[in-house]
Amino acid sequence: MKLIQILKVAVIPVLTVFSFVSTSNTALADYLNSQGSGGNYRYELWSSDDNSGYYLKIWSSKASQNSDAHSTTRAFASSREALIYFDCNYAERSLPECPR
């Protein structure tokens, strides 16, 4: 009987704390979706773990792989919206979606 009580008092709180720690690390994750380049720039497209927001990290094409991003954009609602932003503002492509 004492062994069961010890397990309840010791094991359950430890497992509870461990689950909270592992859950909080998972909730804060962002994911790299794609990489590309255009014009004099290259980008990485990142998303939140639930795909509710996307953002771009942008570098000069001459910058080293380990350098800090030249720019990190605001959040976009979709990956398409983020890539159109890159094409219009950095790759200098002439798309119908680009403001003139």
KEKESE-742956 format. One record per residue: residue in three letters; y negated, z, x negated of N, C-alpha, C in turn. Coordinates in steps of 0.2 Angstrom, whole numbers, padded with zeros to 4 digits, always signed. Example, Ala and Ser with C-alpha at 12.3 -4.5 7.8 and 13.67 -1.06 7.14 Angstrom:
// KEKESE-742956
Ala+0028+0039-0066+0022+0039-0062+0016+0039-0066 Ser+0011+0035-0064+0005+0036-0068+0000+0039-0064 
This chain:
// KEKESE-742956
Met+0006+0000-0004+0000+0000+0000-0006+0000-0004 Lys-0006+0004-0010-0012+0004-0014-0013-0003-0017 Leu-0008-0006-0019-0009-0013-0022-0013-0018-0017 Ile-0011-0018-0011-0015-0022-0006-0022-0020-0005 Gln-0024-0014-0005-0030-0011-0005-0034-0013-0011 Ile-0031-0013-0017-0035-0015-0023-0036-0022-0023 Leu-0031-0026-0021-0032-0033-0020-0038-0035-0016 Lys-0038-0032-0010-0044-0033-0005-0051-0031-0008 Val-0051-0025-0012-0057-0023-0015-0059-0027-0021 Ala-0055-0029-0025-0056-0033-0031-0056-0040-0030 Val-0051-0043-0027-0050-0050-0028-0055-0054-0023 Ile-0056-0052-0017-0060-0055-0012-0067-0056-0014 Pro-0070-0050-0016-0077-0051-0019-0078-0056-0025 Val-0073-0056-0029-0074-0060-0035-0073-0067-0033 Leu-0068-0069-0028-0068-0076-0026-0074-0078-0022 Thr-0077-0073-0018-0083-0075-0014-0089-0077-0019 Val-0090-0073-0024-0095-0074-0029-0094-0081-0032 Phe-0088-0082-0034-0086-0088-0038-0087-0094-0033 Ser-0086-0094-0027-0087-0100-0022-0094-0101-0021 Phe-0098-0096-0021-0105-0097-0021-0108-0100-0027 Val-0106-0098-0033-0108-0101-0039-0106-0108-0039 Ser-0100-0110-0038-0098-0117-0038-0101-0121-0033 Thr-0103-0119-0027-0106-0122-0022-0113-0124-0023 Ser-0117-0119-0026-0124-0120-0028-0124-0126-0034 Asn-0120-0126-0038-0120-0131-0043-0119-0138-0040 Thr-0114-0139-0036-0113-0145-0032-0119-0147-0028 Ala-0122-0143-0025-0127-0145-0020-0133-0147-0024 Leu-0134-0146-0030-0140-0148-0034-0139-0155-0038 Ala-0133-0158-0037-0131-0164-0041-0135-0170-0039 Asp-0137-0174-0043-0140-0181-0042-0135-0185-0045 Tyr-0134-0191-0043-0129-0196-0045-0133-0203-0047 Leu-0130-0205-0053-0133-0212-0055-0129-0217-0051 Asn-0133-0221-0048-0130-0227-0044-0129-0233-0047 Ser-0135-0235-0051-0134-0242-0054-0140-0242-0060 Gln-0139-0247-0064-0144-0248-0069-0146-0255-0069 Gly-0152-0257-0072-0154-0264-0072-0160-0265-0076 Ser-0163-0271-0076-0169-0272-0080-0172-0278-0077 Gly-0179-0279-0078-0183-0284-0076-0189-0284-0079 Gly-0192-0290-0081-0198-0290-0085-0198-0286-0091 Asn-0202-0281-0093-0202-0278-0099-0199-0271-0098 Tyr-0196-0269-0092-0193-0263-0090-0186-0263-0089 Arg-0183-0257-0089-0176-0256-0087-0176-0249-0082 Tyr-0172-0249-0078-0172-0243-0073-0165-0240-0072 Glu-0165-0234-0070-0159-0231-0067-0160-0229-0060 Leu-0156-0231-0056-0156-0229-0048-0152-0223-0047 Trp-0155-0217-0045-0152-0211-0044-0152-0209-0037 Ser-0147-0205-0034-0147-0203-0027-0146-0196-0027 Ser-0148-0192-0021-0145-0186-0020-0138-0186-0018 Asp-0135-0180-0019-0128-0180-0017-0126-0182-0010 Asp-0130-0181-0006-0129-0184+0001-0132-0190+0003 Asn-0134-0194-0002-0138-0201-0001-0143-0201+0004 Ser-0147-0195+0004-0153-0195+0009-0159-0197+0005 Gly-0159-0197-0001-0165-0200-0005-0163-0203-0011 Tyr-0167-0208-0013-0166-0212-0020-0172-0212-0024 Tyr-0172-0212-0030-0177-0212-0035-0175-0216-0041 Leu-0181-0219-0044-0180-0223-0050-0182-0219-0056 Lys-0179-0220-0062-0181-0218-0068-0182-0224-0072 Ile-0188-0225-0075-0190-0232-0078-0192-0231-0085 Trp-0190-0235-0089-0192-0235-0096-0194-0242-0098 Ser-0198-0243-0103-0200-0249-0106-0193-0252-0109 Ser-0192-0258-0109-0186-0261-0112-0186-0260-0119 Lys-0191-0258-0123-0191-0257-0130-0189-0250-0131 Ala-0189-0245-0127-0188-0238-0128-0181-0237-0129 Ser-0180-0232-0133-0173-0230-0135-0169-0227-0129 Gln-0162-0227-0129-0158-0225-0124-0160-0217-0123 Asn-0161-0214-0128-0162-0206-0128-0169-0204-0126 Ser-0174-0209-0125-0181-0207-0124-0182-0204-0117 Asp-0187-0200-0116-0189-0198-0109-0191-0204-0105 Ala-0190-0204-0099-0192-0210-0094-0199-0211-0095 His-0202-0217-0095-0209-0219-0094-0212-0216-0088 Ser-0207-0217-0082-0210-0215-0076-0204-0213-0071 Thr-0205-0208-0067-0200-0207-0062-0203-0207-0055 Thr-0201-0211-0051-0204-0213-0044-0203-0208-0039 Arg-0207-0208-0034-0206-0204-0028-0199-0206-0025 Ala-0197-0202-0020-0191-0203-0016-0192-0209-0011 Phe-0186-0213-0011-0186-0218-0006-0180-0217-0001 Ala-0181-0219+0005-0176-0218+0010-0170-0222+0009 Ser-0170-0228+0005-0164-0232+0004-0164-0235-0003 Ser-0158-0236-0006-0158-0240-0012-0161-0246-0012 Arg-0161-0250-0007-0164-0256-0006-0172-0256-0007 Glu-0175-0251-0004-0182-0249-0004-0184-0248-0011 Ala-0180-0244-0015-0181-0242-0022-0181-0248-0026 Leu-0176-0253-0025-0175-0258-0030-0181-0264-0028 Ile-0183-0264-0022-0189-0269-0020-0195-0266-0024 Tyr-0196-0260-0024-0202-0257-0027-0202-0258-0035 Phe-0196-0258-0038-0195-0260-0045-0197-0267-0046 Asp-0194-0271-0042-0195-0279-0043-0202-0280-0042 Cys-0205-0277-0037-0212-0279-0036-0217-0276-0041 Asn-0216-0270-0043-0221-0267-0047-0219-0267-0055 Tyr-0213-0268-0057-0211-0268-0064-0208-0275-0066 Ala-0204-0278-0062-0201-0284-0064-0205-0290-0063 Glu-0211-0289-0059-0216-0294-0058-0212-0300-0054 Arg-0208-0298-0050-0204-0304-0046-0209-0305-0040 Ser-0209-0311-0037-0212-0313-0031-0208-0313-0025 Leu-0207-0308-0022-0203-0307-0016-0207-0307-0010 Pro-0204-0309-0004-0208-0308+0002-0210-0301+0004 Glu-0206-0296+0001-0208-0289+0003-0213-0286-0001 Cys-0215-0290-0007-0220-0287-0011-0227-0288-0008 Pro-0231-0283-0009-0238-0283-0006-0242-0288-0010 Arg-0247-0292-0007-0250-0297-0011-0258-0295-0011 
